[in-house]
Amino acid sequence: MLSVDRVHKSYIKGGFFSKEIQQVLTNMSFECGQGECLGIIGESGSGKSTLGRLLLGLEKPDSGSVLFEGNKVEDRRARMGNISAVFQDYSSSINPFYTVEQALMEPLKQQSRDYQENQDKIDLLLHQVGLNPSYRKKYPHELSGGEAQRVCIARAVATEPKCILLDEAISSLDGSVQMQVLELLKSLRKIYNMAYIFITHDIQAAAYICDRVMIIRNGEIEEMVKIEHLKDVQSAYARKLLQMIIT
């Protein structure tokens, strides 16, 4: 479904007139199948956030391709309604002047102009993310961190996409809320048969929700492993990174 083939990405380092090139991603190739949850794990500076932007079509690779169902992901028509995202900073992900209802209505109106149909879908979405109808009229500043992220997840699910990219989506939440959101994500994945790209530095969270994890280091794939084979990682770097859960 989502295919990354020999992707390279670099940036000019040190200002507009600088000629110094910083290589961020090198020869990146992998696939994510329908309904799969693929974890992308790496330390800060490993290139995982840049990879996330490429997967969302927000940036183009220098070379290589990122395809969604055979079409270039930077083509808005290829990803519209098919790929959604949930980011780390839930506080800036929702327009502060929008109520929860307005925030959820935005993506719904792209697919249907039927007012009652969209109203019913908002009720369903709120129920699915564990919020009651009273949240419709609340503004972002009236929500807790966990509640705001649930709204962001509901908005991402609204178009029933085939894939959701979750970029450090639980890292700003308290521990107990993190587990609640992970359980919510597992539930929604079953309901909608969506694929997840789960970008994180939290190895335990990835082990809990993902089918496979891809470990990246300095912009390259260090190792790809199924969750049930975590104890069998080959590289010393992967073993060090995963030692906290391989006990």
C-alpha positions in Angstrom: 0.0 0.0 0.0 2.7 2.5 1.1 6.0 2.0 -0.7 9.3 3.8 -0.1 12.0 3.0 -2.7 15.6 4.2 -2.5 14.8 7.5 -0.9 17.5 10.1 -0.3 16.9 13.4 1.4 19.4 16.2 2.3 19.3 19.8 3.4 21.6 22.8 2.9 23.2 23.4 6.3 24.3 26.8 7.7 22.2 29.3 5.8 21.0 30.4 2.4 24.4 30.9 0.8 26.0 27.9 2.4 27.1 25.0 0.2 27.4 22.5 3.0 25.0 19.6 2.5 23.6 17.6 5.4 22.5 14.1 4.4 19.4 13.2 6.5 18.1 10.0 4.8 20.1 7.6 2.7 18.8 4.8 0.5 15.6 4.3 2.5 13.4 1.4 1.2 10.5 -0.3 2.9 6.8 -1.0 2.6 3.8 -0.9 4.9 0.8 -3.1 4.0 -2.9 -2.5 4.4 -4.0 -2.8 8.1 -0.4 -3.1 9.3 1.1 -1.1 12.2 4.8 -0.3 11.3 6.8 1.3 14.0 9.7 3.7 13.1 12.1 3.9 16.0 15.1 6.1 16.3 17.0 8.5 18.6 16.7 12.3 18.2 18.4 13.3 14.9 18.0 9.9 13.3 15.8 11.2 10.5 12.5 9.8 11.6 10.6 13.2 11.5 12.0 14.0 8.1 10.8 10.6 6.9 7.4 11.3 8.4 7.1 14.5 6.3 8.0 12.6 3.2 5.4 10.0 3.9 2.8 12.7 4.3 3.8 14.3 1.0 4.8 17.5 2.8 8.3 17.3 1.3 9.7 15.6 -1.7 12.7 13.3 -1.7 15.9 14.3 -3.5 15.7 11.0 -5.3 13.7 7.8 -5.0 10.0 7.6 -4.6 7.3 7.5 -2.0 4.2 5.8 -3.4 0.7 5.3 -2.0 -1.2 2.6 -3.9 1.1 3.2 -6.8 0.8 7.0 -6.9 3.3 9.6 -5.8 2.3 10.7 -2.3 3.1 14.3 -2.9 0.2 14.3 -5.3 -2.6 15.7 -3.1 -5.2 13.6 -5.0 -3.4 10.4 -4.0 -3.4 11.1 -0.3 -6.6 13.1 0.2 -8.9 11.2 2.5 -6.5 8.3 2.4 -3.7 9.4 4.7 -4.2 11.3 8.0 -1.8 12.3 10.7 -1.7 12.8 14.5 1.2 14.9 15.8 2.9 15.3 19.2 1.8 18.8 19.8 -1.9 18.5 20.3 -2.1 22.0 21.7 -1.3 23.5 18.3 -3.0 20.9 16.1 -6.5 22.2 16.7 -7.5 25.8 15.7 -7.9 27.5 19.1 -11.0 29.4 17.8 -12.7 26.2 16.7 -15.0 24.1 18.9 -14.5 20.3 18.9 -17.5 20.1 16.6 -16.0 22.6 14.1 -12.6 20.8 14.2 -14.3 17.5 13.3 -16.5 19.0 10.7 -13.6 20.3 8.7 -12.5 16.9 7.2 -16.0 15.6 7.0 -17.2 18.4 4.8 -14.5 17.4 2.2 -16.3 14.1 1.7 -20.0 15.0 2.2 -22.2 18.1 2.2 -25.0 16.3 4.0 -25.4 18.2 7.2 -27.2 15.5 9.2 -24.9 12.8 8.0 -21.9 14.7 9.2 -23.6 15.5 12.6 -24.3 11.8 13.1 -20.7 11.0 12.2 -19.4 13.5 14.8 -21.5 11.7 17.5 -20.0 8.4 16.4 -16.5 9.7 16.3 -16.7 11.2 19.8 -18.2 7.9 21.1 -15.4 5.9 19.5 -12.7 8.0 21.1 -14.4 7.9 24.5 -15.8 11.5 24.7 -19.5 12.3 25.3 -21.6 14.7 23.2 -21.0 17.6 25.6 -17.5 17.9 24.2 -19.0 19.2 20.9 -19.1 22.8 22.1 -15.8 22.8 24.0 -12.8 24.8 22.8 -9.2 23.4 22.9 -8.2 25.4 26.0 -11.0 23.6 27.9 -9.6 20.2 27.2 -7.0 18.2 29.0 -4.0 16.9 27.1 -5.5 13.4 26.7 -8.9 14.8 25.7 -7.3 17.1 23.1 -5.3 14.2 21.6 -8.5 12.1 21.4 -10.1 14.9 19.4 -7.0 14.9 17.1 -7.4 11.2 16.7 -11.1 11.5 16.0 -10.3 14.1 13.3 -7.7 11.9 11.7 -10.2 9.0 11.6 -13.1 11.1 10.3 -12.4 10.4 6.6 -11.9 6.7 7.3 -8.3 6.8 5.9 -6.4 3.8 4.8 -3.3 5.0 6.8 -2.6 7.3 9.8 0.8 8.5 10.5 1.3 9.0 14.3 4.4 11.2 14.9 5.3 11.0 18.6 1.5 11.1 19.2 1.7 10.0 22.9 5.0 11.4 24.0 3.5 14.6 25.5 0.9 12.7 27.6 1.2 11.4 31.1 1.9 7.7 31.6 -1.6 6.5 32.4 -3.1 8.6 29.6 -0.5 7.2 27.1 -1.8 3.6 27.8 -5.4 4.8 27.3 -4.6 6.3 24.0 -2.7 3.2 22.9 -5.7 1.1 23.7 -7.9 3.6 21.8 -5.6 3.3 18.7 -5.7 -0.5 18.8 -9.5 -0.4 19.0 -9.8 2.0 16.1 -7.4 0.1 13.9 -9.7 -3.0 14.3 -12.8 -1.0 13.5 -11.5 0.7 10.4 -8.8 -1.8 9.3 -6.3 1.1 9.0 -2.6 1.0 8.7 -0.5 3.0 11.2 2.9 4.4 10.8 3.9 4.8 14.4 7.0 7.2 14.7 8.4 7.2 18.2 11.4 7.0 20.4 9.3 5.1 22.9 10.3 1.5 22.3 7.9 0.0 24.8 4.9 1.8 23.2 6.0 0.6 19.7 6.3 -3.0 21.1 2.8 -2.7 22.5 1.0 -1.5 19.3 3.1 -2.4 16.3 3.4 -5.5 14.1 6.9 -4.7 12.9 9.5 -2.1 13.9 12.0 -0.4 11.7 15.0 0.9 13.6 16.8 3.8 11.9 20.2 5.3 12.7 21.8 8.3 11.1 19.2 8.3 8.3 19.6 4.7 7.4 17.6 1.5 8.2 19.6 -0.3 10.8 17.2 -3.3 11.1 13.6 -4.3 10.4 12.1 -6.9 12.8 8.7 -8.4 13.6 7.5 -7.7 17.2 7.6 -11.3 18.1 11.2 -11.5 17.1 12.5 -8.5 19.0 14.8 -10.7 21.0 16.5 -11.8 17.8 17.7 -8.4 16.6 21.1 -8.7 14.9 22.9 -5.3 15.2 24.7 -4.1 18.3 22.9 -0.7 18.0 19.5 -2.4 17.8 20.2 -4.6 20.8 21.3 -1.5 22.8 18.2 0.4 21.8 15.9 -2.4 22.6 17.6 -3.7 25.8 15.0 -2.0 28.0 12.3 -4.3 26.8 14.3 -7.4 26.0 14.3 -8.9 29.5 
